[in-house]
């Protein structure tokens, strides 16, 4: 009875929640043919919601737009047509900031090519508030990722916001498109088909340089410090999750550090393609409605604004029709995620325990690990990082599909691609810094446990290979394992002397190659030539 009543209440709650309006309804913003035309366009008419709305127009007609927002009719129409998800699905801030940088550069170059100086300066000034994130935080960029695949509506969102901000600064009327028109002035010599891919490259280039490279470098350097600290700690290696020959803990950590060094080199290797901007190709790559030199001047100005070496793409048809550079970038991110997954998994397995696991590492204890088991502490930083890596591996699928599905002169998966690339960059960057500060930098070796495990390993027998041969060494190891005895016991039974075993089976001599020209010394009583076999395993 109680369960049934509770289920009904939950269902009623969910149904009520689903019915809540997430956006303004179409009927509340579409203007009637009659009465709304009498509305005070500054937002105070009888149908203007007491100053809550103003009237804006696009080529489809009139729409009511919130009076406190700078976006216009095309942005409002996109909000109506794509009410998908919540604020978490909004076009990422870095894309909008990149649009601000791009529009600012275009306005300044257009000024050189004859655009009215007052209009160009007003546009440039308005772009500063786009770049700072002010308008994004204020809600002037409300559009979601899931819109037109070219990013046209986000481009027009930027054009409308910049236009109205410039109009306001010049003392004009919002929505009038005078004296600054969103298309004729803000979007002059541009198309969504070249501005949006250019913005993608700008924001990804900035995020790679300003966020990911410093974060990966921070973690790599922390691991290198640990590698140096652990250089004299000899431990047993593992291959196939099974005992192998010794190495130092420092050597093991040096492998992790070099994985990330390679990751940094991969980022730098793909950056030249990221720095190529599609701007200037306009609609299909031909440069229609631009002037010669416009593209190069804008790229140069973008480079100055960002302090990054952006250039004009050598081929606009590739720059518009494909997203290969972003697929390449995410391939690098995917590789870095694989590296971090391996590193984090190794760390948590080496730190497993504290009594019944490998227990070779002692990880920082950051928080309680269980709601029922008192005193339990878990490798949560490793778990967080591996989940991030799993997400990046999933994002790779979406980016690859989006990049492979560009048709003819225009790829129309751009918002999907850029949102996943940016999310992967952010997750990997934040995850690397967090993992470094809250785990890697506080790791300590459990020297007693490391020594115990190493000395118990049967794979130290590998050091006998050059002296008695592989087959005899294998027989010693197998016999010791079956009898539950030590390598030394079985080696002595097989004819190896105690002094020979002490000299040959020395972990310190097993962590690197021998000096050239030094062959293993053979004693007069060479166990390799002896017919004496190891003792037979004891019957169970």
C-alpha positions as CSV (number, residue, x, y, z in Angstrom):
1,X,0.0,0.0,0.0
2,X,2.7,2.4,1.0
3,X,4.9,1.5,-2.0
4,X,2.0,2.0,-4.4
5,X,1.1,5.4,-3.0
6,X,4.8,6.5,-3.1
7,X,5.1,5.3,-6.7
8,X,2.0,7.3,-7.8
9,X,3.3,10.5,-6.1
10,X,6.7,10.1,-7.9
11,X,5.0,9.6,-11.2
12,X,2.7,12.6,-10.7
13,X,5.8,14.7,-9.8
14,X,7.6,13.5,-12.9
15,X,4.6,14.2,-15.1
16,X,4.3,17.7,-13.6
17,X,8.0,18.4,-14.1
18,X,7.8,17.3,-17.7
19,X,5.0,19.7,-18.4
20,X,7.0,22.7,-17.1
21,X,7.8,25.2,-19.9
22,X,11.6,25.2,-20.4
23,X,11.5,28.0,-22.9
24,X,9.2,30.7,-24.0
25,X,6.4,29.2,-26.0
26,X,5.9,30.0,-29.6
27,X,2.6,31.8,-29.0
28,X,4.2,34.1,-26.4
29,X,6.8,35.4,-28.8
30,X,5.3,35.3,-32.3
31,X,3.6,38.6,-33.2
32,X,0.0,38.8,-34.4
33,X,-0.7,40.5,-37.7
34,X,-2.7,43.1,-35.9
35,X,-2.4,44.4,-32.3
36,X,1.4,43.8,-31.8
37,X,2.2,46.2,-34.6
38,X,0.9,49.0,-32.3
39,X,3.4,48.0,-29.6
40,X,6.0,50.4,-28.4
41,X,9.1,48.9,-29.9
42,X,11.2,50.0,-27.0
43,X,9.4,47.3,-25.0
44,X,6.6,49.2,-23.2
45,X,3.5,48.6,-25.3
46,X,0.4,46.9,-24.1
47,X,1.5,43.6,-25.6
48,X,5.2,44.1,-24.7
49,X,4.7,42.6,-21.2
50,X,5.3,46.0,-19.4
51,X,8.8,46.3,-20.8
52,X,9.6,42.6,-20.8
53,X,9.7,42.3,-24.6
54,X,10.6,44.2,-27.7
55,X,9.9,43.5,-31.3
56,X,12.6,42.3,-33.6
57,X,12.4,41.2,-37.3
58,X,14.1,38.8,-39.5
59,X,13.3,37.6,-43.0
60,X,10.6,35.3,-41.6
61,X,8.8,38.1,-39.8
62,X,8.5,39.6,-36.4
63,X,9.2,38.1,-33.0
64,X,9.0,39.2,-29.4
65,X,12.4,39.2,-27.8
66,X,13.2,39.7,-24.1
67,X,13.8,43.4,-23.6
68,X,16.8,42.9,-21.4
69,X,18.7,40.7,-23.9
70,X,20.8,41.8,-26.8
71,X,20.1,38.9,-29.1
72,X,17.5,39.3,-31.9
73,X,15.0,37.5,-34.0
74,X,17.2,34.8,-35.5
75,X,18.5,33.8,-32.1
76,X,14.9,33.8,-30.7
77,X,13.7,31.7,-33.5
78,X,16.5,29.1,-32.9
79,X,15.5,29.0,-29.2
80,X,12.0,28.1,-30.3
81,X,13.0,25.6,-32.9
82,X,15.6,23.7,-30.7
83,X,14.4,23.5,-27.1
84,X,16.8,20.6,-26.5
85,X,18.4,19.9,-23.1
86,X,19.1,22.4,-20.4
87,X,21.9,25.0,-19.8
88,X,24.5,22.2,-19.9
89,X,23.8,21.9,-23.6
90,X,24.6,25.5,-24.4
91,X,27.2,26.4,-27.0
92,X,30.5,26.4,-25.0
93,X,31.9,29.8,-23.8
94,X,35.2,29.3,-25.6
95,X,33.4,29.2,-29.0
96,X,31.6,32.5,-28.2
97,X,34.8,34.1,-27.1
98,X,36.4,33.0,-30.3
99,X,33.5,34.5,-32.2
100,X,34.2,37.8,-30.4
101,X,37.8,37.7,-31.3
102,X,37.0,36.9,-34.9
103,X,34.3,39.6,-35.3
104,X,36.6,42.2,-33.7
105,X,39.4,41.4,-36.2
106,X,36.9,41.5,-39.1
107,X,35.6,44.9,-38.0
108,X,39.1,46.4,-37.8
109,X,40.1,45.0,-41.2
110,X,36.8,46.1,-42.7
111,X,37.6,49.6,-41.4
112,X,40.7,49.5,-43.5
113,X,38.6,48.4,-46.5
114,X,36.1,51.3,-46.1
115,X,33.7,50.4,-43.4
116,X,32.5,53.6,-41.6
117,X,35.0,54.2,-38.8
118,X,32.4,54.9,-36.1
119,X,30.5,51.7,-36.9
120,X,33.7,49.6,-37.0
121,X,34.9,51.0,-33.7
122,X,31.5,50.4,-32.1
123,X,31.6,46.8,-33.3
124,X,35.1,46.3,-32.0
125,X,34.2,47.8,-28.6
126,X,31.1,45.5,-28.4
127,X,33.3,42.5,-29.2
128,X,35.3,43.1,-26.1
129,X,32.3,42.3,-23.9
130,X,31.8,39.1,-25.9
131,X,35.4,38.1,-25.4
132,X,35.3,38.9,-21.7
133,X,32.3,36.5,-21.3
134,X,30.1,39.3,-20.0
135,X,27.3,38.7,-22.5
136,X,27.5,34.9,-22.1
137,X,27.1,35.2,-18.3
138,X,24.2,37.6,-18.9
139,X,22.4,35.0,-21.0
140,X,22.7,36.7,-24.4
141,X,24.1,33.5,-25.9
142,X,21.4,31.0,-25.0
143,X,21.6,28.7,-28.1
144,X,22.3,25.0,-27.7
145,X,24.8,22.8,-29.5
146,X,22.0,20.9,-31.2
147,X,21.1,23.4,-33.9
148,X,22.1,23.8,-37.5
149,X,25.2,21.8,-38.2
150,X,27.0,24.7,-39.8
151,X,26.7,26.9,-36.6
152,X,24.8,29.5,-38.6
153,X,22.5,30.4,-35.7
154,X,25.4,30.9,-33.3
155,X,27.1,33.1,-35.8
156,X,23.9,35.2,-36.1
157,X,23.5,35.1,-32.3
158,X,27.0,36.8,-32.2
159,X,26.1,39.2,-35.0
160,X,22.8,40.3,-33.3
161,X,24.4,40.7,-29.8
162,X,27.3,42.7,-31.2
163,X,25.0,44.8,-33.3
164,X,22.6,45.7,-30.5
165,X,25.5,46.3,-28.1
166,X,27.0,48.7,-30.6
167,X,23.7,50.3,-31.2
168,X,23.2,50.9,-27.5
169,X,26.6,52.4,-27.1
170,X,25.9,54.7,-30.0
171,X,22.6,55.9,-28.5
172,X,20.3,53.9,-30.9
173,X,17.2,51.8,-30.5
174,X,17.7,48.1,-29.8
175,X,16.4,45.9,-32.6
176,X,16.4,48.7,-35.1
177,X,19.6,47.5,-36.9
178,X,20.5,51.1,-37.1
179,X,23.2,52.4,-37.3
180,X,24.8,48.9,-37.0
181,X,23.3,46.0,-39.0
182,X,24.1,42.5,-37.9
183,X,24.5,41.2,-41.4
184,X,25.7,44.2,-43.4
185,X,28.2,45.4,-40.8
186,X,29.0,42.9,-38.2
187,X,29.0,40.0,-40.7
188,X,30.6,42.0,-43.5
189,X,32.7,39.9,-45.9
190,X,31.8,36.8,-43.8
191,X,29.6,33.7,-43.9
192,X,28.7,31.3,-41.1
193,X,30.4,28.7,-43.2
194,X,33.8,30.3,-42.7
195,X,33.4,32.1,-39.4
196,X,32.2,29.2,-37.4
197,X,35.0,26.8,-38.4
198,X,37.5,29.7,-37.9
199,X,36.1,30.2,-34.4
200,X,36.5,26.4,-33.8
201,X,40.1,26.6,-34.6
202,X,40.7,29.8,-32.6
203,X,39.1,28.4,-29.4
204,X,40.6,25.0,-29.7
205,X,44.1,26.5,-30.3
206,X,43.7,28.7,-27.3
207,X,42.4,25.9,-25.0
208,X,45.2,23.5,-26.1
209,X,47.9,26.2,-25.3
210,X,46.3,27.8,-22.3
211,X,44.7,24.8,-20.6
212,X,45.8,21.4,-21.7
213,X,49.5,21.8,-22.4
214,X,50.2,23.4,-18.9
215,X,48.1,20.7,-17.2
216,X,49.8,17.8,-18.9
217,X,53.1,19.4,-18.3
218,X,52.3,19.8,-14.6
219,X,51.4,16.1,-14.2
220,X,54.4,15.0,-16.3
221,X,56.8,17.0,-14.1
222,X,55.3,15.6,-10.9
223,X,55.8,12.1,-12.2
224,X,59.4,12.9,-13.2
225,X,60.1,14.1,-9.7
226,X,58.7,10.8,-8.3
227,X,60.8,8.9,-10.9
228,X,63.9,10.6,-9.5
229,X,62.9,10.0,-5.9
230,X,62.3,6.3,-6.6
231,X,65.4,5.6,-8.7
232,X,67.1,3.4,-6.1
233,X,64.1,1.3,-5.1
234,X,64.3,-2.1,-6.8
235,X,61.0,-3.9,-7.3
236,X,59.6,-6.8,-9.3
237,X,58.2,-6.1,-12.7
238,X,55.0,-7.6,-14.1
239,X,54.0,-8.6,-17.6
240,X,50.7,-10.2,-18.4
241,X,49.9,-9.3,-14.7
242,X,52.4,-12.1,-13.8
243,X,55.8,-11.8,-12.1
244,X,58.6,-10.7,-14.3
245,X,62.2,-9.5,-13.8
246,X,63.2,-6.6,-11.6
247,X,63.3,-2.9,-12.4
248,X,63.4,0.2,-10.2
249,X,60.3,2.0,-9.2
250,X,61.9,5.1,-10.7
251,X,62.2,3.3,-14.1
252,X,58.5,2.3,-13.9
253,X,57.5,5.9,-13.3
254,X,59.9,7.2,-16.0
255,X,57.7,5.3,-18.5
256,X,54.6,7.2,-17.3
257,X,56.5,10.5,-17.6
258,X,57.6,9.7,-21.1
259,X,54.0,8.8,-22.1
260,X,53.0,12.3,-21.3
261,X,56.1,13.8,-22.9
262,X,55.0,12.1,-26.1
263,X,51.5,13.4,-25.5
264,X,52.8,17.0,-25.4
265,X,54.8,16.4,-28.6
266,X,51.6,15.1,-30.3
267,X,49.8,18.2,-29.3
268,X,52.5,20.4,-30.7
269,X,52.6,18.3,-33.9
270,X,48.9,18.9,-34.7
271,X,48.9,22.6,-33.8
272,X,50.0,23.9,-37.3
273,X,46.7,22.5,-38.8
274,X,44.7,24.1,-35.9
275,X,46.3,27.5,-36.7
276,X,44.8,27.4,-40.2
277,X,41.7,29.6,-40.4
278,X,38.9,29.1,-42.8
279,X,37.9,32.8,-42.7
280,X,37.9,34.3,-46.2
281,X,36.3,31.3,-47.9
282,X,32.8,32.6,-47.2
283,X,30.0,30.4,-48.5
284,X,31.6,27.5,-50.4
285,X,35.3,28.4,-50.3
286,X,35.5,30.8,-53.3
287,X,35.7,34.0,-51.2
288,X,32.6,35.5,-52.7
289,X,31.8,39.0,-51.2
290,X,35.3,39.5,-49.8
291,X,38.2,41.6,-51.1
292,X,41.7,40.4,-51.9
293,X,43.9,40.5,-48.8
294,X,40.9,40.5,-46.4
295,X,41.5,36.9,-45.2
296,X,45.2,37.4,-44.6
297,X,44.7,40.6,-42.7
298,X,42.1,39.1,-40.5
299,X,44.2,36.1,-39.7
300,X,47.1,38.4,-38.8
301,X,44.9,40.4,-36.5
302,X,43.6,37.3,-34.8
303,X,47.2,36.1,-34.3
304,X,47.9,39.5,-32.6
305,X,44.9,39.3,-30.4
306,X,45.6,35.7,-29.3
307,X,49.4,35.8,-29.4
308,X,49.2,32.5,-31.4
309,X,50.4,32.0,-34.9
310,X,47.1,31.8,-36.8
311,X,47.3,32.0,-40.6
312,X,44.9,31.8,-43.5
313,X,44.1,28.3,-44.5
314,X,46.0,27.3,-47.7
315,X,42.8,25.7,-49.2
316,X,39.4,27.1,-48.2
317,X,37.5,24.1,-49.8
318,X,39.2,21.7,-47.4
319,X,38.8,24.2,-44.5
320,X,35.0,24.4,-45.1
321,X,34.2,20.9,-46.4
322,X,36.2,18.9,-43.8
323,X,37.0,18.9,-40.2
324,X,40.1,16.8,-40.4
325,X,42.2,19.0,-38.2
326,X,39.7,18.6,-35.3
327,X,39.6,14.8,-35.9
328,X,43.4,14.9,-35.7
329,X,43.2,16.9,-32.5
330,X,40.8,14.6,-30.8
331,X,42.9,11.7,-31.9
332,X,45.7,13.2,-29.9
333,X,43.3,13.7,-27.0
334,X,42.2,10.1,-27.3
335,X,45.9,9.0,-27.1
336,X,46.5,11.1,-24.1
337,X,43.4,9.6,-22.5
338,X,44.8,6.1,-23.1
339,X,48.0,7.1,-21.5
340,X,46.3,8.6,-18.4
341,X,44.1,5.5,-18.2
342,X,47.1,3.2,-18.1
343,X,48.9,5.4,-15.6
344,X,46.0,5.7,-13.2
345,X,45.2,2.0,-13.4
346,X,48.8,1.1,-12.6
347,X,48.9,3.5,-9.7
348,X,45.7,2.1,-8.2
349,X,46.7,-1.5,-8.6
350,X,50.2,-0.8,-7.1
351,X,48.4,0.9,-4.2
352,X,45.8,-1.8,-3.7
353,X,45.5,-3.1,-0.2
354,X,46.5,-2.0,2.3
355,X,47.0,-5.6,3.5
356,X,45.5,-7.9,0.9
357,X,46.6,-6.2,-2.3
358,X,49.9,-5.4,-4.0
359,X,50.5,-2.6,-1.5
360,X,53.7,-1.4,-3.1
361,X,52.5,2.3,-3.1
362,X,50.9,4.3,-0.4
363,X,48.4,6.7,-1.9
364,X,47.2,9.9,-0.2
365,X,44.1,9.4,1.9
366,X,41.7,12.2,0.9
367,X,38.3,11.1,2.2
368,X,36.4,8.2,3.7
369,X,35.8,5.4,1.2
370,X,32.8,3.6,2.5
371,X,29.5,4.3,4.1
372,X,29.4,0.9,5.8
373,X,33.1,-0.2,6.2
374,X,34.8,1.9,8.8
375,X,38.3,3.1,8.0
376,X,38.2,2.1,4.3
377,X,40.0,4.5,2.0
378,X,39.7,4.2,-1.8
379,X,41.9,5.4,-4.8
380,X,39.3,7.9,-5.7
381,X,41.6,10.2,-7.7
382,X,42.5,7.2,-9.9
383,X,38.8,6.4,-10.3
384,X,38.0,10.0,-11.3
385,X,40.7,10.1,-13.9
386,X,39.8,6.8,-15.5
387,X,36.2,7.9,-15.8
388,X,37.4,11.0,-17.5
389,X,39.4,8.9,-19.9
390,X,36.5,6.7,-20.6
391,X,34.4,9.8,-21.5
392,X,37.1,11.1,-23.8
393,X,37.3,7.7,-25.6
394,X,33.5,8.0,-26.1
395,X,33.8,11.5,-27.4
396,X,36.3,10.2,-30.0
397,X,33.5,8.2,-31.6
398,X,31.3,11.3,-31.9
399,X,34.1,13.5,-33.3
400,X,35.2,10.8,-35.8
401,X,31.7,10.3,-37.0
402,X,31.1,14.0,-37.4
403,X,34.4,14.5,-39.2
404,X,33.6,11.6,-41.6
405,X,30.2,12.9,-42.5
406,X,30.9,16.2,-44.2
407,X,29.1,16.4,-47.5
408,X,30.3,18.3,-50.5
409,X,31.4,21.9,-49.7
410,X,30.3,22.0,-46.0
411,X,30.7,19.8,-43.0
412,X,27.5,20.2,-40.9
413,X,28.5,18.5,-37.7
414,X,30.6,21.4,-36.5
415,X,28.8,22.1,-33.1
416,X,29.0,18.4,-32.2
417,X,32.6,18.3,-33.1
418,X,33.8,21.4,-31.3
419,X,31.7,20.8,-28.2
420,X,33.3,17.3,-27.8
421,X,36.8,18.5,-28.5
422,X,36.5,21.3,-26.0
423,X,34.9,19.0,-23.4
424,X,37.7,16.5,-23.8
425,X,40.3,19.2,-23.4
426,X,38.7,20.6,-20.3
427,X,38.2,17.2,-18.7
428,X,41.8,16.0,-19.4
429,X,43.3,19.3,-18.2
430,X,41.3,19.5,-15.0
431,X,41.6,15.8,-14.3
432,X,45.4,15.9,-14.8
433,X,45.9,18.8,-12.4
434,X,43.6,17.3,-9.8
435,X,45.2,13.9,-10.1
436,X,48.7,15.4,-9.7
437,X,47.9,17.6,-6.7
438,X,45.6,15.1,-4.8
439,X,47.4,11.8,-5.7
440,X,50.7,11.8,-7.6
441,X,52.5,14.4,-5.6
442,X,51.7,12.6,-2.3
443,X,52.5,9.0,-3.3
444,X,55.0,7.2,-1.1
445,X,56.7,3.8,-1.7
446,X,56.1,0.9,0.8
447,X,59.7,-0.2,0.7
448,X,59.3,-3.2,3.0
449,X,56.4,-4.6,0.9
450,X,58.3,-3.9,-2.3
451,X,61.4,-5.8,-1.1
452,X,59.3,-8.8,0.2
453,X,57.5,-9.3,-3.0
454,X,60.6,-9.0,-5.1
455,X,62.6,-11.5,-3.1
456,X,59.8,-14.0,-3.3
457,X,59.5,-13.8,-7.1
458,X,60.5,-16.9,-9.0
459,X,61.4,-14.8,-12.1
460,X,64.7,-13.8,-10.6
461,X,65.7,-17.2,-12.1
462,X,66.1,-15.3,-15.4
463,X,69.5,-14.2,-14.2
464,X,70.7,-17.8,-14.4
465,X,70.0,-18.1,-18.1
466,X,73.4,-17.1,-19.3
467,X,75.1,-19.4,-16.8
468,X,73.1,-22.7,-16.9
469,X,70.8,-22.2,-19.9
470,X,67.1,-21.5,-20.3
471,X,65.9,-25.1,-19.8
472,X,67.7,-25.8,-16.5
473,X,66.6,-22.4,-15.2
474,X,63.0,-23.1,-16.1
475,X,63.2,-26.4,-14.3
476,X,64.5,-24.8,-11.2
477,X,61.7,-22.2,-11.2
478,X,58.9,-24.8,-11.8
479,X,60.2,-27.1,-9.1
480,X,60.4,-24.2,-6.6
481,X,56.9,-23.2,-7.4
482,X,55.5,-26.7,-7.1
483,X,57.4,-27.5,-3.9
484,X,56.8,-24.2,-2.3
485,X,60.6,-23.7,-1.9
486,X,62.9,-20.9,-2.8
487,X,64.9,-20.5,-6.0
488,X,68.1,-20.7,-4.0
489,X,67.1,-24.1,-2.5
490,X,66.3,-25.6,-5.9
491,X,69.3,-24.0,-7.6
492,X,71.7,-25.5,-5.1
493,X,70.1,-28.9,-5.6
494,X,70.7,-28.4,-9.4
495,X,74.4,-27.8,-8.9
496,X,74.7,-24.1,-8.6
497,X,77.0,-23.2,-5.7
498,X,75.9,-20.7,-3.0
499,X,78.6,-18.2,-4.1
500,X,77.5,-18.5,-7.7
501,X,73.8,-18.0,-6.8
502,X,74.7,-14.9,-4.7
503,X,76.8,-13.5,-7.5
504,X,74.4,-14.3,-10.4
505,X,71.0,-13.7,-8.8
506,X,71.6,-10.1,-7.7
507,X,68.6,-7.8,-8.4
508,X,70.9,-4.8,-8.6
509,X,72.6,-6.3,-11.6
510,X,69.3,-7.1,-13.3
511,X,68.0,-3.6,-13.9
512,X,70.0,-2.7,-17.0
513,X,72.2,-4.2,-19.7
514,X,75.6,-5.5,-19.0
515,X,78.8,-3.8,-20.1
516,X,79.9,-5.0,-23.6
517,X,82.5,-7.7,-23.9
518,X,81.8,-9.1,-20.5
519,X,80.6,-12.7,-20.8
520,X,79.3,-14.6,-17.8
521,X,82.2,-16.2,-15.9
522,X,82.1,-20.0,-16.0
523,X,83.4,-21.9,-13.0
524,X,85.3,-25.2,-13.2
525,X,82.2,-26.8,-12.0
526,X,79.8,-25.5,-14.6
527,X,76.3,-26.4,-13.6
528,X,75.2,-26.0,-17.2
529,X,77.4,-29.0,-18.1
530,X,76.1,-31.0,-15.2
531,X,73.8,-33.9,-15.7
532,X,72.3,-33.2,-12.3
533,X,68.7,-32.3,-12.6
534,X,66.6,-30.4,-10.0
535,X,64.8,-32.5,-7.5
536,X,61.5,-33.9,-8.6
537,X,58.5,-32.1,-7.2
538,X,57.1,-33.6,-4.0
539,X,53.9,-35.5,-4.6
540,X,50.9,-33.8,-3.1
